[in-house]
Amino acid sequence: MGYDIYIQGGDGKLLAGDENSFRFGYFRMPEVVALMGHFGMVVERPLPSAPPLSAYGLTQQDFKSGAQPDPATANHIAEYRAACQAVRDAAESVPTGIPAYKLRYNDGFLTTGAEIRAALAAYDAHPQADLGEVLLDDPRWPRWTAFLRRAQTHGGFRIY
């Protein structure tokens, strides 16, 4: 188990190729997020909630494997899934960094190019920026920051 990170294209699809993915193990990612916090790259925001099923007239039963919903229920399911996707895609209009929950959970939250740019600006301005690899004790730190620079030029990234 870990954090598989994929760059998203402008069309919303994940980009293929090794240069468009990165992976941190389950126990390593908290250390990465902590170091990013040290550099001012992350901001604490509350974890957003998915909309309640009841708001769409749905129950857990509507999502059971093999369920054959009637057309109205199928429409409600599609609306609910779109609302959940909107929660995963939400971002501040003027970000000051990457919301930490987007890095702590592998639920497919979109980290936007603007969030990444704000994070990298904070990192580049930090007086210890050249010590990231030493502070994390991980030679992948330069590759991680290069990955972030690449992701900011596309549609951001998602973690699964």
DSSP file (Angstrom, degrees, kcal/mol; ACC not computed):
  #  RESIDUE AA STRUCTURE BP1 BP2  ACC     N-H-->O    O-->H-N    N-H-->O    O-->H-N    TCO  KAPPA ALPHA  PHI   PSI    X-CA   Y-CA   Z-CA
    1    1 A M              0   0    0      0, 0.0    25,-1.4     0, 0.0     2,-0.3   0.000 360.0 360.0 360.0 143.9    0.0    0.0    0.0
    2    2 A G  E     -A   25   0A   0     23,-0.2     2,-0.6   158,-0.1    23,-0.2  -0.888 360.0 -61.4-173.4-156.3    1.2    3.4   -0.8
    3    3 A Y  E     -A   24   0A   0     21,-3.3    21,-2.0    -2,-0.3     2,-0.6  -0.935  36.5-167.8-122.0 105.7    0.6    6.6   -2.7
    4    4 A D  E     -A   23   0A   0     -2,-0.6   156,-3.1    19,-0.2     2,-0.5  -0.861  12.6-161.9 -96.3 119.6    0.6    6.3   -6.5
    5    5 A I  E     -AB  22 159A   0     17,-3.3    17,-2.2    -2,-0.6     2,-0.4  -0.889   8.2-174.4-112.8 127.9    0.8    9.8   -8.0
    6    6 A Y  E     -AB  21 158A   0    152,-2.8   152,-2.3    -2,-0.5     2,-0.2  -0.976  24.1-125.5-128.1 132.6   -0.2   10.5  -11.6
    7    7 A I  E     - B   0 157A   0     13,-2.7     8,-2.7    -2,-0.4     2,-0.4  -0.538  26.9-142.7 -72.0 138.3    0.0   13.7  -13.6
    8    8 A Q  B     -D   14   0B   0    148,-2.6   147,-3.1     6,-0.2     6,-0.2  -0.863   9.9-132.3-104.8 136.6   -3.3   14.6  -15.2
    9    9 A G    >   -     0   0    0      4,-3.4     3,-2.1    -2,-0.4   145,-0.1  -0.283  33.6 -97.4 -77.2 170.3   -3.5   16.1  -18.6
   10   10 A G  T 3  S+     0   0    0      1,-0.3    -1,-0.1     2,-0.1    -2,-0.0   0.720 124.0  60.8 -60.8 -21.7   -5.6   19.2  -19.4
   11   11 A D  T 3  S-     0   0    0      2,-0.2    -1,-0.3     1,-0.0     3,-0.1   0.412 119.9-107.8 -86.9   2.1   -8.3   16.9  -20.7
   12   12 A G  S <  S+     0   0    0     -3,-2.1     2,-0.3     1,-0.3    -2,-0.1   0.406  81.4 122.6  88.7  -2.8   -8.7   15.3  -17.2
   13   13 A K        -     0   0    0      1,-0.1    -4,-3.4    -5,-0.0    -1,-0.3  -0.700  69.3-107.5 -94.3 146.3   -7.1   12.0  -18.3
   14   14 A L  B     -D    8   0B   0     -2,-0.3    -6,-0.2    -6,-0.2     2,-0.2  -0.492  36.9-120.0 -70.0 137.7   -4.0   10.6  -16.5
   15   15 A L        -     0   0    0     -8,-2.7    -8,-0.2     5,-0.2     2,-0.1  -0.565  23.0-129.1 -81.8 142.2   -0.9   10.8  -18.7
   16   16 A A        +     0   0    0     -2,-0.2     3,-0.1   -10,-0.1    -1,-0.1  -0.424  60.6  68.2 -83.2 162.3    1.0    7.7  -19.6
   17   17 A G  S >  S-     0   0    0     -2,-0.1     3,-1.7     1,-0.1    -2,-0.0   0.109  83.8 -93.8 105.4 145.7    4.7    7.1  -19.1
   18   18 A D  G >  S+     0   0    0      1,-0.3     3,-1.5     2,-0.2    -1,-0.1   0.812 120.1  63.0 -59.9 -32.7    7.1    6.7  -16.2
   19   19 A E  G 3  S+     0   0    0      1,-0.3    -1,-0.3    -3,-0.1    -2,-0.1   0.635 100.1  56.4 -68.9 -11.5    7.9   10.5  -16.2
   20   20 A N  G <  S+     0   0    0     -3,-1.7   -13,-2.7    -5,-0.1     2,-0.3   0.184 103.0  60.6-105.9  14.8    4.2   11.1  -15.4
   21   21 A S  E <   -A    6   0A   0     -3,-1.5     2,-0.3   -15,-0.2   -15,-0.2  -0.978  52.8-179.7-141.3 156.2    4.0    9.0  -12.2
   22   22 A F  E     -A    5   0A   0    -17,-2.2   -17,-3.3    -2,-0.3     2,-0.4  -0.975  11.0-153.6-148.8 154.1    5.6    8.9   -8.8
   23   23 A R  E     -A    4   0A   0     -2,-0.3     2,-0.4   -19,-0.2   -19,-0.2  -0.996   9.9-177.3-139.6 134.8    5.2    6.6   -5.8
   24   24 A F  E     -A    3   0A   0    -21,-2.0   -21,-3.3    -2,-0.4    -2,-0.0  -0.982  31.4-116.2-123.0 142.1    5.8    7.0   -2.1
   25   25 A G  E  >  -A    2   0A   0     -2,-0.4     4,-2.0   -23,-0.2     3,-0.4  -0.247  32.9-101.7 -69.5 163.7    5.3    4.1    0.3
   26   26 A Y  T  4 S+     0   0    0    -25,-1.4   -24,-0.1     1,-0.2    -1,-0.1   0.851 122.2  39.7 -55.1 -40.9    2.7    4.3    3.0
   27   27 A F  T  4 S+     0   0    0      1,-0.2     4,-0.4     2,-0.1    -1,-0.2   0.668 112.9  55.5 -87.3 -17.2    5.1    5.2    5.8
   28   28 A R  T >> S+     0   0    0     -3,-0.4     4,-1.8     1,-0.1     3,-0.8   0.846  92.4  68.5 -83.1 -35.6    7.2    7.6    3.7
   29   29 A M  H 3X S+     0   0    0     -4,-2.0     4,-2.8     1,-0.3     5,-0.2   0.871  94.0  55.8 -58.9 -41.2    4.4   10.0    2.5
   30   30 A P  H 3> S+     0   0    0      0, 0.0     4,-2.1     0, 0.0    -1,-0.3   0.879 108.7  49.8 -58.0 -34.7    3.8   11.5    6.0
   31   31 A E  H <> S+     0   0    0     -3,-0.8     4,-2.3    -4,-0.4    -2,-0.2   0.887 110.1  50.0 -68.7 -38.7    7.5   12.4    6.1
   32   32 A V  H  X S+     0   0    0     -4,-1.8     4,-2.7     2,-0.2     5,-0.2   0.928 111.4  48.2 -64.2 -45.3    7.3   14.0    2.7
   33   33 A V  H  X S+     0   0    0     -4,-2.8     4,-2.2     1,-0.2    -2,-0.2   0.898 110.7  52.0 -63.1 -40.0    4.2   16.0    3.7
   34   34 A A  H  X S+     0   0    0     -4,-2.1     4,-2.0    -5,-0.2    -1,-0.2   0.917 111.2  46.4 -62.9 -43.0    5.9   17.1    6.9
   35   35 A L  H  X S+     0   0    0     -4,-2.3     4,-1.8     2,-0.2    -2,-0.2   0.904 110.3  52.7 -67.2 -39.9    9.0   18.3    5.0
   36   36 A M  H  <>S+     0   0    0     -4,-2.7     5,-3.1     1,-0.2     6,-0.6   0.882 108.5  52.1 -61.5 -35.9    6.7   20.1    2.5
   37   37 A G  H ><5S+     0   0    0     -4,-2.2     3,-1.4     3,-0.2    -2,-0.2   0.896 104.4  56.0 -63.7 -41.0    5.1   21.7    5.5
   38   38 A H  H 3<5S+     0   0    0     -4,-2.0    -1,-0.2     1,-0.3    -2,-0.2   0.874 109.5  46.6 -57.7 -38.2    8.5   22.8    6.7
   39   39 A F  T 3<5S-     0   0    0     -4,-1.8    -1,-0.3    -5,-0.1    -2,-0.2   0.440 118.2-112.5 -85.3  -0.2    9.1   24.6    3.4
   40   40 A G  T < 5S+     0   0    0     -3,-1.4    -3,-0.2    -4,-0.2    82,-0.1   0.720  80.3 127.2  77.8  20.5    5.7   26.2    3.4
   41   41 A M      < +     0   0    0     -5,-3.1    57,-2.7    -6,-0.2     2,-0.3   0.692  61.1  53.8 -85.0 -20.1    4.4   24.1    0.5
   42   42 A V  E     -e   98   0C   0     -6,-0.6     2,-0.4    55,-0.3    -2,-0.0  -0.836  63.6-157.0-117.7 154.2    1.3   22.8    2.2
   43   43 A V  E     -e   99   0C   0     55,-2.0    57,-2.7    -2,-0.3     2,-0.5  -0.974  24.6-117.7-126.3 142.9   -1.6   24.4    3.9
   44   44 A E        +     0   0    0     -2,-0.4    -2,-0.0    55,-0.2     0, 0.0  -0.700  42.9 160.5 -82.7 124.2   -3.9   22.9    6.4
   45   45 A R        -     0   0    0     -2,-0.5    56,-0.3     3,-0.0     2,-0.1  -0.968  44.7 -95.3-136.6 150.7   -7.5   22.7    5.3
   46   46 A P        -     0   0    0      0, 0.0    55,-0.0     0, 0.0     0, 0.0  -0.393  43.8-104.2 -67.7 145.4  -10.3   20.5    6.5
   47   47 A L        -     0   0    0     -2,-0.1     2,-0.1     1,-0.1    53,-0.0  -0.556  41.9-124.8 -65.9 121.8  -11.0   17.3    4.7
   48   48 A P        -     0   0    0      0, 0.0     2,-0.3     0, 0.0    -1,-0.1  -0.370  21.2-127.0 -71.6 152.2  -14.1   17.9    2.6
   49   49 A S        -     0   0    0     -2,-0.1    38,-0.0     1,-0.0     0, 0.0  -0.720  15.6-117.0 -98.5 147.1  -17.0   15.5    3.0
   50   50 A A        -     0   0    0     -2,-0.3    34,-0.1     1,-0.1     3,-0.1  -0.487  46.3 -93.5 -70.5 151.5  -18.8   13.7    0.2
   51   51 A P        -     0   0    0      0, 0.0     2,-0.1     0, 0.0    -1,-0.1  -0.345  48.6 -97.9 -64.8 151.0  -22.4   14.7   -0.1
   52   52 A P    >   -     0   0    0      0, 0.0     3,-1.2     0, 0.0     4,-0.4  -0.457  21.9-129.9 -71.1 142.4  -24.8   12.5    1.9
   53   53 A L  G > >S+     0   0    0      1,-0.3     5,-2.1     2,-0.2     3,-2.0   0.868 106.5  64.6 -55.8 -37.5  -26.6    9.8   -0.1
   54   54 A S  G > 5S+     0   0    0      1,-0.3     3,-1.5     3,-0.2    -1,-0.3   0.780  88.5  67.2 -62.1 -26.8  -29.9   10.9    1.3
   55   55 A A  G < 5S+     0   0    0     -3,-1.2    -1,-0.3     1,-0.3    -2,-0.2   0.697 108.1  40.4 -65.6 -17.1  -29.5   14.3   -0.5
   56   56 A Y  G < 5S-     0   0    0     -3,-2.0    -1,-0.3    -4,-0.4    -2,-0.2   0.216 119.8-107.6-113.4  11.0  -29.9   12.3   -3.8
   57   57 A G  T < 5S+     0   0    0     -3,-1.5     2,-0.3     1,-0.2    -3,-0.2   0.810  78.5 130.8  68.4  29.7  -32.6    9.9   -2.6
   58   58 A L      < -     0   0    0     -5,-2.1     2,-0.3    -6,-0.1    -1,-0.2  -0.737  39.0-167.0-116.1 161.0  -30.1    7.1   -2.4
   59   59 A T    >   -     0   0    0     -2,-0.3     3,-1.2    -3,-0.1     4,-0.3  -0.849  44.5 -96.2-132.9 172.1  -29.1    4.4    0.0
   60   60 A Q  G >  S+     0   0    0     -2,-0.3     3,-1.9     1,-0.3     4,-0.2   0.836 120.0  67.7 -57.4 -33.2  -26.2    2.0    0.2
   61   61 A Q  G >  S+     0   0    0      1,-0.3     3,-1.4     2,-0.2    -1,-0.3   0.810  88.1  65.4 -58.8 -31.0  -28.4   -0.6   -1.4
   62   62 A D  G <  S+     0   0    0     -3,-1.2    -1,-0.3     1,-0.3    -2,-0.2   0.654 103.2  47.7 -67.7 -13.9  -28.4    1.4   -4.6
   63   63 A F  G <  S+     0   0    0     -3,-1.9    -1,-0.3    -4,-0.3    -2,-0.2   0.310  80.9 128.4-109.8   6.7  -24.7    0.7   -5.0
   64   64 A K  S X  S-     0   0    0     -3,-1.4     3,-2.0    -4,-0.2     2,-0.1  -0.330  72.1 -95.4 -63.0 143.7  -24.8   -3.1   -4.3
   65   65 A S  T 3  S+     0   0    0      1,-0.3    -1,-0.1     3,-0.0     3,-0.1  -0.376 111.5  19.1 -59.3 132.4  -23.0   -5.2   -6.9
   66   66 A G  T 3  S+     0   0    0      1,-0.3    -1,-0.3    -3,-0.1     2,-0.1   0.374  86.6 147.2  87.5  -5.2  -25.5   -6.5   -9.4
   67   67 A A    <   -     0   0    0     -3,-2.0    -1,-0.3     1,-0.1    -5,-0.0  -0.417  37.2-154.5 -65.7 137.4  -28.2   -3.9   -8.6
   68   68 A Q        -     0   0    0     -2,-0.1    -1,-0.1    -3,-0.1    -3,-0.0  -0.822  16.9-158.9-113.2  88.3  -30.2   -2.9  -11.6
   69   69 A P        -     0   0    0      0, 0.0    -7,-0.0     0, 0.0    -6,-0.0  -0.325  18.3-114.7 -71.8 149.8  -31.5    0.6  -10.8
   70   70 A D     >  -     0   0    0      1,-0.1     4,-2.8    -2,-0.0     5,-0.2  -0.314  41.3 -94.9 -70.7 167.0  -34.5    2.0  -12.5
   71   71 A P  H  > S+     0   0    0      0, 0.0     4,-2.0     0, 0.0     5,-0.1   0.860 125.0  50.7 -56.5 -39.4  -33.8    5.0  -14.8
   72   72 A A  H  > S+     0   0    0      2,-0.2     4,-2.0     1,-0.2     5,-0.1   0.922 112.9  45.5 -65.9 -42.6  -34.6    7.6  -12.1
   73   73 A T  H  > S+     0   0    0      2,-0.2     4,-2.7     1,-0.2    -1,-0.2   0.904 110.5  54.0 -66.8 -40.7  -32.3    5.9   -9.6
   74   74 A A  H  X S+     0   0    0     -4,-2.8     4,-2.2     1,-0.2    -1,-0.2   0.891 108.4  50.5 -59.5 -38.8  -29.6    5.6  -12.2
   75   75 A N  H  X S+     0   0    0     -4,-2.0     4,-2.3    -5,-0.2    -1,-0.2   0.910 110.1  49.1 -65.2 -42.3  -29.9    9.4  -12.8
   76   76 A H  H  X S+     0   0    0     -4,-2.0     4,-2.6     2,-0.2    -2,-0.2   0.886 109.9  52.1 -64.0 -39.0  -29.6   10.1   -9.1
   77   77 A I  H  X S+     0   0    0     -4,-2.7     4,-2.7     2,-0.2    -2,-0.2   0.923 109.7  48.9 -62.6 -44.2  -26.5    7.8   -8.9
   78   78 A A  H  X S+     0   0    0     -4,-2.2     4,-2.1     2,-0.2    -2,-0.2   0.903 112.2  48.5 -63.1 -40.8  -24.9    9.7  -11.8
   79   79 A E  H  X S+     0   0    0     -4,-2.3     4,-2.2     2,-0.2    -2,-0.2   0.909 111.7  49.7 -64.5 -42.1  -25.7   13.0  -10.1
   80   80 A Y  H  X S+     0   0    0     -4,-2.6     4,-2.4     2,-0.2    -2,-0.2   0.925 110.8  49.0 -63.0 -45.3  -24.3   11.8   -6.8
   81   81 A R  H  X S+     0   0    0     -4,-2.7     4,-2.4     1,-0.2    -1,-0.2   0.886 110.5  51.3 -63.3 -38.2  -21.1   10.6   -8.5
   82   82 A A  H  X S+     0   0    0     -4,-2.1     4,-2.2     2,-0.2    -1,-0.2   0.898 109.8  49.8 -64.7 -39.8  -20.7   13.9  -10.2
   83   83 A A  H  X S+     0   0    0     -4,-2.2     4,-1.6     2,-0.2    -2,-0.2   0.894 110.8  49.4 -65.8 -39.7  -21.1   15.7   -6.9
   84   84 A C  H  X S+     0   0    0     -4,-2.4     4,-2.0     2,-0.2    -2,-0.2   0.903 110.3  50.9 -64.9 -40.8  -18.5   13.5   -5.3
   85   85 A Q  H  X S+     0   0    0     -4,-2.4     4,-1.8     1,-0.2    -2,-0.2   0.891 106.0  55.5 -63.6 -38.8  -16.1   14.2   -8.3
   86   86 A A  H  X S+     0   0    0     -4,-2.2     4,-0.8     1,-0.2    -1,-0.2   0.871 106.3  51.3 -61.6 -36.4  -16.7   17.9   -7.8
   87   87 A V  H >< S+     0   0    0     -4,-1.6     3,-0.7     1,-0.2    -1,-0.2   0.923 111.2  47.3 -65.1 -43.7  -15.5   17.5   -4.1
   88   88 A R  H 3< S+     0   0    0     -4,-2.0    22,-3.1     1,-0.2    -2,-0.2   0.765 116.0  45.6 -68.4 -24.8  -12.4   15.7   -5.3
   89   89 A D  H 3< S+     0   0    0     -4,-1.8    -1,-0.2    20,-0.2    -2,-0.2   0.516  85.3 121.7 -95.4  -6.4  -11.7   18.4   -7.9
   90   90 A A    <<  +     0   0    0     -4,-0.8     2,-0.3    -3,-0.7    22,-0.1  -0.222  32.8 167.5 -64.5 145.7  -12.4   21.4   -5.7
   91   91 A A        -     0   0    0     20,-0.1     2,-0.1     4,-0.0    20,-0.0  -0.987  39.1 -98.9-153.5 153.0   -9.6   24.0   -5.3
   92   92 A E        -     0   0    0     -2,-0.3    23,-0.1     1,-0.1     0, 0.0  -0.432  30.4-127.6 -69.6 149.3   -9.3   27.5   -3.9
   93   93 A S  S    S+     0   0    0      1,-0.3    -1,-0.1    -2,-0.1    21,-0.0   0.842 105.6  25.8 -70.0 -32.2   -9.3   30.3   -6.6
   94   94 A V  S    S-     0   0    0     21,-0.0    -1,-0.3    24,-0.0     2,-0.0  -0.746  88.8-165.0-129.6  84.3   -6.0   31.8   -5.2
   95   95 A P        -     0   0    0      0, 0.0     3,-0.1     0, 0.0    -4,-0.0  -0.307  20.8-163.2 -73.2 153.5   -4.2   29.0   -3.5
   96   96 A T  S    S-     0   0    0      1,-0.3     2,-0.3    22,-0.0    26,-0.1   0.270  72.8 -36.1-113.0   6.5   -1.2   29.5   -1.2
   97   97 A G  S    S-     0   0    0    -54,-0.1    -1,-0.3    24,-0.0   -55,-0.3  -0.959  86.7 -49.6 163.0-170.4    0.0   25.9   -1.4
   98   98 A I  E     -e   42   0C   0    -57,-2.7   -55,-2.0    -2,-0.3     2,-0.1  -0.808  56.6-115.2 -92.2 124.7   -1.3   22.4   -1.6
   99   99 A P  E >>  -e   43   0C   0      0, 0.0     3,-1.6     0, 0.0     4,-0.5  -0.418  24.7-133.2 -57.2 127.8   -4.0   21.4    0.9
  100  100 A A  H >> S+     0   0    0    -57,-2.7     4,-1.8     1,-0.3     3,-1.6   0.820 101.4  64.1 -57.6 -34.3   -2.3   18.8    3.1
  101  101 A Y  H 3> S+     0   0    0    -58,-0.3     4,-1.5   -56,-0.3    -1,-0.3   0.814  93.4  63.0 -62.4 -26.9   -5.3   16.4    2.9
  102  102 A K  H <4 S+     0   0    0     -3,-1.6    -1,-0.3     1,-0.2    -2,-0.2   0.733 112.0  36.9 -69.0 -20.1   -4.7   16.1   -0.9
  103  103 A L  H << S+     0   0    0     -3,-1.6    -2,-0.2    -4,-0.5    -1,-0.2   0.683 113.3  55.9 -99.4 -25.2   -1.4   14.6   -0.1
  104  104 A R  H  < S+     0   0    0     -4,-1.8     2,-0.4   -71,-0.1    -2,-0.2   0.721 105.3  54.3 -82.4 -21.5   -2.4   12.6    3.0
  105  105 A Y     <  -     0   0    0     -4,-1.5     2,-0.4    -5,-0.2     4,-0.3  -0.908  65.5-150.1-118.1 142.0   -5.2   10.6    1.3
  106  106 A N        +     0   0    0     -2,-0.4  -102,-0.1     1,-0.2    -4,-0.1  -0.375  60.9 119.1-103.3  53.4   -5.0    8.5   -1.8
  107  107 A D  S    S-     0   0    0     -2,-0.4    53,-0.2    -5,-0.1    -1,-0.2   0.218  90.1 -96.8-103.9  12.0   -8.6    9.2   -2.8
  108  108 A G        +     0   0    0     51,-2.6    52,-0.1    -3,-0.2    -2,-0.1   0.720  59.8 169.7  83.1  20.4   -8.0   10.8   -6.1
  109  109 A F        -     0   0    0     50,-0.3    50,-0.6    -4,-0.3     2,-0.6  -0.429  36.6-119.2 -62.6 140.1   -8.2   14.5   -5.0
  110  110 A L  E     -C  158   0A   0    -22,-3.1     2,-0.7    48,-0.1    48,-0.2  -0.733  19.7-160.5 -83.5 122.7   -7.0   16.8   -7.8
  111  111 A T  E     -C  157   0A   0     46,-3.0    46,-2.1    -2,-0.6   -20,-0.1  -0.931  26.2-140.2 -98.2 114.3   -4.0   18.9   -6.9
  112  112 A T     >  -     0   0    0     -2,-0.7     4,-2.3    44,-0.2    44,-0.2  -0.217  17.5-113.5 -78.3 162.8   -4.1   21.7   -9.4
  113  113 A G  H  > S+     0   0    0      1,-0.2     4,-2.8     2,-0.2     5,-0.2   0.882 118.7  54.4 -58.4 -39.6   -1.3   23.4  -11.3
  114  114 A A  H  > S+     0   0    0      2,-0.2     4,-2.2     1,-0.2    -1,-0.2   0.894 108.0  48.8 -63.9 -40.2   -2.0   26.6   -9.4
  115  115 A E  H  > S+     0   0    0      2,-0.2     4,-2.2     1,-0.2    -1,-0.2   0.912 113.2  47.7 -64.6 -41.8   -1.7   24.8   -6.0
  116  116 A I  H  X S+     0   0    0     -4,-2.3     4,-2.9     2,-0.2     5,-0.2   0.913 110.0  52.1 -66.2 -42.7    1.6   23.2   -7.2
  117  117 A R  H  X S+     0   0    0     -4,-2.8     4,-2.3     1,-0.2    -2,-0.2   0.913 110.3  48.6 -59.4 -43.2    2.9   26.6   -8.4
  118  118 A A  H  X S+     0   0    0     -4,-2.2     4,-1.9     2,-0.2    -1,-0.2   0.907 112.4  49.0 -63.0 -41.5    2.1   28.2   -5.1
  119  119 A A  H  X S+     0   0    0     -4,-2.2     4,-2.3     1,-0.2    -2,-0.2   0.923 112.4  47.2 -64.1 -44.7    3.9   25.3   -3.3
  120  120 A L  H  X S+     0   0    0     -4,-2.9     4,-3.2     2,-0.2     5,-0.2   0.849 108.3  55.5 -68.2 -33.6    6.9   25.5   -5.5
  121  121 A A  H  X S+     0   0    0     -4,-2.3     4,-1.6    -5,-0.2    -1,-0.2   0.920 109.9  46.5 -63.1 -42.7    7.1   29.3   -5.1
  122  122 A A  H  X S+     0   0    0     -4,-1.9     4,-0.7     2,-0.2    -2,-0.2   0.914 114.7  47.7 -63.9 -42.7    7.2   28.8   -1.3
  123  123 A Y  H >< S+     0   0    0     -4,-2.3     3,-1.1     1,-0.2    -2,-0.2   0.944 111.0  49.3 -63.2 -49.5    9.8   26.1   -1.7
  124  124 A D  H 3< S+     0   0    0     -4,-3.2    -1,-0.2     1,-0.3    -2,-0.2   0.802 112.2  49.6 -62.9 -28.9   12.0   28.1   -4.0
  125  125 A A  H 3< S+     0   0    0     -4,-1.6    -1,-0.3    -5,-0.2    -2,-0.2   0.594  87.7 104.6 -84.4 -11.6   11.9   31.1   -1.7
  126  126 A H  S X< S-     0   0    0     -3,-1.1     3,-1.7    -4,-0.7     4,-0.2  -0.507  72.1-136.1 -75.8 135.7   12.8   29.1    1.4
  127  127 A P  T 3  S+     0   0    0      0, 0.0     3,-0.3     0, 0.0    -1,-0.1   0.705 104.1  47.5 -65.4 -18.2   16.4   29.6    2.6
  128  128 A Q  T >  S+     0   0    0      1,-0.2     3,-2.8     2,-0.1     4,-0.2   0.196  73.2 118.6-104.7  16.5   16.9   25.8    3.2
  129  129 A A  G X  S+     0   0    0     -3,-1.7     3,-1.2     1,-0.3    -1,-0.2   0.824  71.6  57.7 -53.9 -34.5   15.4   24.7   -0.2
  130  130 A D  G 3  S+     0   0    0     -3,-0.3    -1,-0.3     1,-0.2     3,-0.2   0.502  99.3  61.6 -76.7  -1.0   18.7   23.1   -1.2
  131  131 A L  G <>  +     0   0    0     -3,-2.8     4,-3.1     1,-0.1     5,-0.3   0.322  67.5 107.5-104.1   7.1   18.6   20.9    1.8
  132  132 A G  H <> S+     0   0    0     -3,-1.2     4,-2.3     1,-0.2     5,-0.2   0.888  79.8  49.1 -53.5 -45.5   15.4   19.0    1.0
  133  133 A E  H  >>S+     0   0    0      1,-0.2     5,-1.6     2,-0.2     4,-1.1   0.885 115.3  44.6 -62.8 -39.5   17.2   15.7    0.2
  134  134 A V  H  45S+     0   0    0     -3,-0.3    -2,-0.2     2,-0.2    -1,-0.2   0.922 113.1  49.6 -71.4 -45.2   19.2   15.9    3.4
  135  135 A L  H  <5S+     0   0    0     -4,-3.1    -2,-0.2     1,-0.2    -1,-0.2   0.865 118.4  39.0 -64.7 -36.1   16.3   16.8    5.6
  136  136 A L  H  <5S-     0   0    0     -4,-2.3    -1,-0.2    -5,-0.3    -2,-0.2   0.699  99.2-138.4 -83.2 -19.9   14.1   14.0    4.2
  137  137 A D  T  <5 +     0   0    0     -4,-1.1    -3,-0.2    -5,-0.2    -4,-0.1   0.932  66.6 116.6  56.6  47.9   17.1   11.6    4.1
  138  138 A D    > < -     0   0    0     -5,-1.6     3,-1.8    -6,-0.2    -1,-0.2  -0.929  61.1-151.3-147.7 117.5   15.7   10.4    0.7
  139  139 A P  T 3  S+     0   0    0      0, 0.0     4,-0.4     0, 0.0    -6,-0.1   0.577  91.9  73.7 -67.8  -6.2   17.6   10.8   -2.6
  140  140 A R  T 3>  +     0   0    0      1,-0.2     4,-2.6     2,-0.1     3,-0.2   0.587  67.7  93.2 -82.3  -8.5   14.3   11.0   -4.4
  141  141 A W  H <> S+     0   0    0     -3,-1.8     4,-2.6     1,-0.2     5,-0.2   0.905  85.3  48.5 -54.0 -47.1   13.5   14.6   -3.2
  142  142 A P  H  > S+     0   0    0      0, 0.0     4,-2.0     0, 0.0    -1,-0.2   0.888 113.0  48.8 -61.4 -35.7   15.1   16.2   -6.3
  143  143 A R  H  > S+     0   0    0     -4,-0.4     4,-2.3    -3,-0.2    -2,-0.2   0.872 110.0  52.9 -68.0 -35.4   13.0   13.9   -8.5
  144  144 A W  H  X S+     0   0    0     -4,-2.6     4,-2.5     2,-0.2    -1,-0.2   0.938 110.6  45.2 -64.7 -47.3    9.9   14.7   -6.5
  145  145 A T  H  X S+     0   0    0     -4,-2.6     4,-2.2     1,-0.2    -1,-0.2   0.871 112.8  51.6 -66.9 -34.0   10.4   18.4   -6.9
  146  146 A A  H  X S+     0   0    0     -4,-2.0     4,-2.0    -5,-0.2    -1,-0.2   0.896 109.0  51.4 -65.8 -38.4   11.1   17.9  -10.6
  147  147 A F  H  X S+     0   0    0     -4,-2.3     4,-2.8     2,-0.2    -2,-0.2   0.916 108.8  50.7 -62.4 -43.5    7.9   15.8  -10.8
  148  148 A L  H  X S+     0   0    0     -4,-2.5     4,-2.1     1,-0.2    -2,-0.2   0.909 108.7  51.8 -61.0 -41.9    6.0   18.7   -9.2
  149  149 A R  H  X S+     0   0    0     -4,-2.2     4,-0.6     1,-0.2    -1,-0.2   0.884 112.3  46.3 -63.1 -37.2    7.4   21.1  -11.7
  150  150 A R  H >< S+     0   0    0     -4,-2.0     3,-1.1     1,-0.2     4,-0.4   0.927 110.7  52.2 -68.8 -44.5    6.3   18.9  -14.5
  151  151 A A  H ><>S+     0   0    0     -4,-2.8     5,-1.7     1,-0.3     3,-1.3   0.842 101.2  61.1 -62.6 -34.8    2.8   18.4  -13.0
  152  152 A Q  H 3<5S+     0   0    0     -4,-2.1    -1,-0.3     1,-0.3    -2,-0.2   0.758 100.1  55.4 -66.6 -22.4    2.3   22.2  -12.7
  153  153 A T  T <<5S+     0   0    0     -3,-1.1    -1,-0.3    -4,-0.6    -2,-0.2   0.565 114.4  40.8 -86.5  -7.8    2.6   22.6  -16.5
  154  154 A H  T < 5S-     0   0    0     -3,-1.3  -145,-0.2    -4,-0.4   -41,-0.2   0.086 122.0 -59.7-109.2-137.7   -0.2   20.0  -17.1
  155  155 A G  T   5S-     0   0    0   -147,-3.1     2,-0.2     1,-0.4  -146,-0.2   0.105  78.3-106.7-101.1  22.2   -3.4   19.5  -15.3
  156  156 A G      < -     0   0    0     -5,-1.7  -148,-2.6   -44,-0.2    -1,-0.4  -0.596  45.8 -78.9  89.2-153.6   -1.9   18.9  -11.9
  157  157 A F  E     -BC   7 111A   0    -46,-2.1   -46,-3.0  -150,-0.3     2,-0.3  -0.971  24.1-146.9-148.0 163.4   -1.9   15.4  -10.3
  158  158 A R  E     -BC   6 110A   0   -152,-2.3  -152,-2.8    -2,-0.3     2,-0.5  -0.956  13.9-141.5-128.4 149.6   -4.0   12.9   -8.5
  159  159 A I  E      B    5   0A   0    -50,-0.6   -51,-2.6    -2,-0.3   -50,-0.3  -0.953 360.0 360.0-115.9 129.6   -3.0   10.4   -5.8
  160  160 A Y              0   0    0   -156,-3.1   -54,-0.2    -2,-0.5  -155,-0.2   0.312 360.0 360.0-124.2 360.0   -4.5    6.9   -5.7
